[in-house]
């Protein structure tokens, strides 16, 4: 399939996954580095409440909020 055809299908919202070879796919700059952070109990409870409300894990809500804040700070 030519790139133009692939672009057209994608722009129309069609499923293009069959045309992609994902065997060598990788996420650039996504290597995980483990860090330990101690939070007060009230903060963990608040994080858990918000994570449950949104339907994600505590770790996911922390990552999401940190990513949003870092993006905001970098655009200043």
N, C-alpha and C positions, 0 to 999 in steps of 0.2 A: 504494500500500500504506500502510495506517495504521501509525503508530508502534508501537501495541500488537502488531500482527501481526509487524512487523519485530523487535521485542524478543523475541517468542515464538520466532520462527525462530532468532534468534541464540542464545538460551538453550538451544535444543534442539541446537545445534551445526550447524545447516544453513548452507549457503553463501548469504550475503546480498549478495554482491558485485554481482550483476546489478541489485539494487535501489538501488545507490549511484551517484551521479554524481560520479566522481572527477576530472572535468576541471578543477575549481577547487580541488581538495584541496591543502593545504599543511601543512607541519610548523611549528608555532608554536615560536619560540625555537630553531630549528635552523639558523640561518644560520651557515655555517662561517667560521671565522677561522683563517688559517694561522699557525702558530707553529713556530719552529725550536728544537729541543732537542738538545743534544749529550749522548750517553750513552757511557760507557766500553765498550770492545769486549766485555768479559765480560757486561755487561748486555744488549747487543744479542743476543749468542748465547743468553742465557737467555730473552729475550723470544721469539726465533725458535723455540727448542725448545718453549716453552709454547704458542705460537701454532700450531705444527705439531701438537702433541698434541691441541689443542682443535679444530683444523681451520679456523682463521681466519687473517687476515693479521696482521702485526706491528702495524700501525696499529690494527686492531680490538681486539687484546688490550690495547693501551695505553689506548684509549678506554674499554673495558669496565672495566678496573681503576681508572682515574681516576674514572669515573662512580660506581662502587661506593664508593670512598673518600670522594668528595664527599658522597654520600648519607648515608654513615655519620657523617661530621663534622657534617652539618647536623641530624642527629637527636639530637646530644649536647646 
